[in-house]
Amino acid sequence: MLHGEYGVTDNYFWKDKRVLITGHTGFKGSWLSIWLSSIGAEVFGVALDPQSTPSLFHEAKISDNVTSFIGDIRNLEFLSKVISKVQPEIIFHLAAQPLVRYSYEQPEETFSTNIMGTVNIFEAVRKSGNVQAIVNVTSDKCYENNEWIWPYKENDKLGGFDPYSSSKACSEIISNAYYNSYFKESGTAIASARAGNVIGGGDWAEDRLIPDILRSFENKKKVIIRYPLAIRPWQHVLEPLAGYLILAEQLFKFKNQFSGPWNFGPYDHDAKNVEWIVSYMVKRWESECGWVKDNELNPHEATYLKLDISKAINFLDWKPLWNIEESLEKVIEWHLDWINGQSAKDICLRQIKDYTKQKHYQI
């Protein structure tokens, strides 16, 4: 069962599947943990402690339904012991240093986590022999950005101006090398997933647009924007997670047929610039503070970045379900419900239910 009119993934497939998520204490990892647990998977996680306060991991009490191993993926011995103990059938590798600006400040940490952490995952899997499918989550920023206005395809050249982007390009190359050298003939299928800029409730990370906007609203301060004209493939967090789940199913069932890189992003018309996003949020929140451009000297960031998602649409039957306005509405809904005392996990489960019952948009 692929992405149907009212559904996203085959819930029966996931029942009792042993799934390991690296980075399960992060924003995307927490949402994925909630989703997988809700459809019957036996979920395990390996990660550092949450990096923000508050965090979705703690607010949604992820540890109630997930067996957690707290540690560093750069430690191969630790990681090998976890995988040997868990014996996962499917791995979602999300653990990473995920921020561009932080990568300028801490390049060694960025490279060691995003490159050697990936190597360690594959090494531990190579020695365990039980894993059937791995989805290595990299980034839309793994492409060599030429500042062109058309979307990047999976076969476009990899690159990266900054340490973060280049580390994710390296992770892609590592995936391909391990697949061809060790896993292609062994029955372990590997795919990489390149998602756009994800947004959603429960994200309190520093130096991300939506959390920065919400913090400014709450503190009644102007939102400070670095690059108002920068265009990004914004998408609700459930969009790429649905893609990861569908991709993992197909890897598990059909192996090499679905190995390789996959883009998950919004339709082209939903790739908006930062000024459009913050203006929408200001109007929707009815904030009187507005926004102002940051005139400080900031490190380089790409201006144009869009993804071609035709491969996932045609071969995975995956499609974006929420446009940018609906995605932002879901973020605001989540945040206001949480402020008003609703359970973070219950809000997530309700929005997952809303998403999986949504019909396809007519293009």
C-alpha positions in Angstrom: 0.0 0.0 0.0 1.5 3.3 -1.1 0.3 6.8 -0.5 -3.4 6.5 -1.0 -6.2 9.1 -1.1 -6.9 9.0 2.6 -3.7 7.4 3.9 0.0 7.8 4.0 1.6 4.6 5.0 0.6 1.0 5.6 0.1 0.8 9.3 -0.1 -3.0 9.3 3.4 -3.1 7.8 4.9 -1.3 10.8 3.2 -3.3 13.5 5.9 -4.9 15.7 8.7 -3.8 13.4 11.9 -3.1 15.3 12.9 0.4 14.3 15.9 2.4 15.5 15.9 6.2 15.1 19.2 8.1 15.6 18.5 11.6 16.7 15.1 10.7 18.3 15.5 13.4 20.9 15.5 16.1 18.3 12.5 17.9 16.7 12.0 15.6 13.6 13.1 12.5 15.6 10.5 13.2 18.3 7.7 13.6 15.7 8.8 10.4 14.0 9.0 8.5 17.3 5.4 9.5 18.1 4.1 8.5 14.7 5.8 5.1 14.6 4.8 4.3 18.2 1.2 5.2 17.3 1.1 2.6 14.5 2.5 -0.2 16.5 6.2 -0.2 15.8 8.7 -1.2 18.5 10.8 2.0 18.6 14.3 2.5 19.9 16.3 5.7 19.8 20.0 6.7 20.1 20.9 10.3 20.6 22.4 13.0 22.8 20.2 14.6 25.3 17.8 17.2 23.8 19.5 20.4 22.8 16.8 22.8 23.6 14.7 23.8 26.6 11.9 23.1 26.4 12.1 20.2 24.0 9.4 18.1 22.2 11.2 15.0 23.5 10.4 15.9 27.1 7.2 17.8 26.5 5.7 14.8 24.6 7.2 12.3 27.0 8.7 10.3 24.2 10.6 8.0 26.6 7.2 6.5 27.7 7.0 4.7 24.3 10.6 4.6 23.1 13.5 2.7 24.5 16.3 5.4 24.6 20.0 5.0 24.5 21.7 8.4 25.3 25.1 8.7 23.8 27.2 10.0 21.0 27.1 8.4 17.5 30.7 9.4 17.1 31.5 6.6 19.5 31.5 3.5 17.3 31.9 1.1 20.3 28.8 2.5 22.0 26.8 2.6 18.7 27.8 -1.0 17.9 26.6 -2.2 21.3 23.2 -0.4 20.8 22.6 -1.9 17.4 23.7 -5.4 18.5 21.4 -5.2 21.5 18.4 -3.7 19.6 18.7 -5.8 16.4 16.7 -3.3 14.4 15.1 -4.2 11.1 14.9 -0.6 9.9 17.0 2.4 10.8 16.2 6.1 10.3 19.4 8.0 10.6 18.5 11.6 11.7 21.2 12.4 14.2 23.2 15.3 13.1 24.6 18.8 13.8 21.7 20.5 11.8 22.5 24.2 11.7 24.3 26.2 9.1 25.4 29.1 11.2 26.6 26.9 14.1 28.7 25.0 11.6 30.7 28.1 10.9 31.4 28.4 14.6 32.0 24.6 15.2 33.2 23.1 12.0 35.1 20.2 13.7 32.0 19.1 15.6 29.8 19.5 12.5 32.1 17.4 10.3 32.8 14.7 12.9 29.1 14.3 13.7 27.7 14.4 10.2 30.5 12.5 8.5 32.0 10.1 11.1 28.6 9.6 12.7 27.3 8.3 9.4 30.3 6.1 8.9 29.7 4.6 12.4 26.1 3.8 11.6 27.1 1.9 8.5 30.0 0.2 10.2 27.8 -1.0 13.1 25.2 -2.2 10.7 27.8 -4.0 8.6 28.9 -6.0 11.6 25.4 -6.7 12.9 23.9 -8.3 9.7 20.2 -7.9 10.8 19.2 -4.5 9.3 17.0 -4.7 6.2 16.6 -1.0 5.4 18.3 2.3 6.2 17.0 5.8 5.4 19.9 8.2 5.8 18.4 11.7 6.3 20.7 14.3 4.8 19.6 17.7 3.6 18.4 19.8 0.6 21.6 21.8 1.2 23.8 18.8 0.0 23.6 20.2 -3.6 26.2 22.5 -5.1 24.2 25.6 -5.0 24.5 27.7 -8.2 21.9 30.2 -7.1 19.7 29.2 -10.0 15.9 29.6 -9.8 14.9 26.1 -10.9 14.7 23.1 -8.5 17.5 20.6 -7.9 17.1 17.0 -9.0 18.6 14.0 -7.3 21.3 13.6 -10.0 22.5 17.2 -9.7 26.0 17.8 -8.5 26.7 17.6 -4.7 28.6 20.3 -3.0 28.4 22.7 -0.1 29.7 26.2 0.6 29.6 26.0 4.4 30.7 23.2 6.8 27.1 22.0 7.3 26.2 21.7 3.7 29.5 20.1 2.7 29.2 17.6 5.5 25.8 16.5 4.3 27.2 16.2 0.7 29.8 13.9 2.3 27.2 11.9 4.0 25.5 11.3 0.7 28.8 10.1 -0.8 29.4 7.8 2.2 25.9 6.3 1.8 26.6 5.5 -1.9 30.1 4.0 -1.1 28.8 1.7 1.6 25.9 0.7 -0.5 28.0 -0.3 -3.5 30.9 -1.7 -1.4 29.1 -3.7 1.2 25.3 -3.7 1.2 24.1 -4.0 -2.4 24.6 -7.8 -2.4 24.0 -8.4 1.3 20.3 -7.5 1.4 20.5 -4.2 3.3 18.9 -1.5 1.2 20.1 2.1 1.7 18.5 5.3 0.5 19.2 9.0 1.3 16.4 11.5 1.9 16.9 15.1 1.1 14.2 17.2 2.7 13.4 20.9 2.6 13.2 23.3 5.5 10.8 21.6 8.0 8.5 23.5 10.2 6.1 22.3 12.9 4.9 22.6 16.5 7.4 21.6 19.2 10.4 23.1 17.6 12.3 25.3 20.1 15.7 25.2 18.5 17.9 28.3 18.3 18.6 30.0 15.0 15.6 28.5 13.1 13.1 30.9 11.5 9.8 29.7 13.0 11.0 29.2 16.6 12.7 32.6 16.4 9.5 34.2 15.2 7.4 32.6 17.9 9.9 33.6 20.6 9.7 37.2 19.4 5.9 37.1 19.5 5.9 35.8 23.0 8.4 38.4 24.2 6.6 41.2 22.2 9.8 42.0 20.3 10.4 42.6 16.6 11.4 39.5 14.6 15.0 40.0 13.4 15.5 38.5 9.9 18.9 38.0 8.3 18.0 37.2 4.7 14.4 38.3 3.9 14.7 37.4 0.2 16.1 33.9 0.8 13.8 31.3 -0.8 13.5 27.9 0.9 11.4 24.7 0.3 9.3 25.1 3.5 7.2 22.1 4.5 5.4 20.8 7.5 7.5 18.2 9.4 4.9 15.5 8.6 5.5 15.8 4.9 9.1 14.5 4.8 8.4 12.0 7.6 5.6 10.5 5.5 8.1 10.3 2.7 10.6 8.5 5.0 8.1 6.0 6.1 6.9 5.2 2.6 10.5 5.0 1.4 11.5 2.6 4.3 8.6 0.3 3.4 9.6 0.1 -0.2 13.3 -0.5 0.7 12.3 -3.3 3.1 10.0 -4.9 0.5 11.9 -4.3 -2.8 15.5 -3.6 -1.7 17.7 -2.2 -4.4 14.8 -1.0 -6.5 14.3 1.9 -4.2 17.9 2.5 -3.0 19.6 5.9 -3.8 18.7 9.5 -3.2 15.2 11.0 -2.9 14.0 14.6 -2.6 11.1 15.5 -0.3 9.9 19.1 -0.6 6.8 21.2 -1.3 5.4 22.1 -4.7 7.4 24.8 -6.4 4.8 27.5 -5.8 5.0 26.9 -2.0 8.7 27.7 -1.9 8.5 31.2 -0.4 11.0 33.7 0.7 11.6 34.5 4.4 9.9 37.9 4.2 6.7 36.2 3.0 6.8 33.7 5.9 7.4 36.2 8.6 4.8 38.6 7.2 2.2 35.8 7.1 3.0 34.9 10.7 2.9 38.5 11.9 -0.5 39.0 10.3 -1.9 35.7 11.5 -0.6 36.1 15.1 -1.9 39.7 15.1 1.4 40.8 16.4 2.1 44.6 16.5 5.8 44.1 16.7 6.5 43.3 13.1 10.0 42.5 11.8 13.2 44.2 11.0 16.2 43.2 8.9 19.4 42.3 10.7 22.1 44.6 9.4 24.9 42.8 11.1 27.5 41.0 8.9 26.3 37.4 8.7 28.0 34.4 7.2 27.1 33.3 3.7 23.8 31.5 3.1 22.2 30.6 -0.3 19.5 32.8 -1.7 17.7 30.3 -3.9 17.0 26.7 -2.9 14.2 24.6 -4.4 13.8 20.8 -4.8 12.5 18.8 -7.7 10.2 16.2 -6.1 9.0 14.5 -9.3 10.9 11.3 -8.5 9.1 10.8 -5.2 5.7 11.7 -6.7 6.2 9.2 -9.6 7.9 6.3 -8.0 6.8 6.4 -4.3 3.3 7.9 -4.9 4.2 10.5 -2.2 2.8 14.0 -2.6 2.7 17.1 -0.4 -0.7 17.3 1.4 -0.5 20.7 3.2 0.4 23.9 1.4 2.4 26.6 3.0 -0.5 28.4 4.5 -2.0 25.3 6.0 1.4 24.3 7.3 1.9 27.6 9.1 -1.6 27.4 10.5 -0.8 23.9 11.9 2.3 25.4 13.6 0.3 28.2 15.2 -2.5 25.8 16.2 0.1 23.5 17.9 1.8 26.3 19.7 -1.3 28.0 21.0 -2.8 24.6 22.1 0.4 23.9 24.0 0.5 27.3 25.6 -3.1 26.7 26.8 -2.1 23.5 28.6 -2.9 20.7 26.1 -0.6 17.7 26.0 2.2 18.0 23.5 1.9 14.3 22.5 -1.9 14.6 22.1 -1.5 17.6 19.8 1.0 15.7 17.7 -1.2 12.7 17.5 -4.2 14.8 16.5 -2.2 16.5 13.7 -0.8 13.2 12.5 -4.4 12.0 12.3 -5.5 15.1 10.4 -2.6 14.7 8.0 -3.1 11.0 7.2 -6.8 11.6 6.5 -6.1 14.5 4.1 -6.9 14.1 0.5 -4.4 14.8 -2.2 -4.4 18.4 -3.5 -5.4 18.9 -7.1 -2.5 20.3 -9.1 
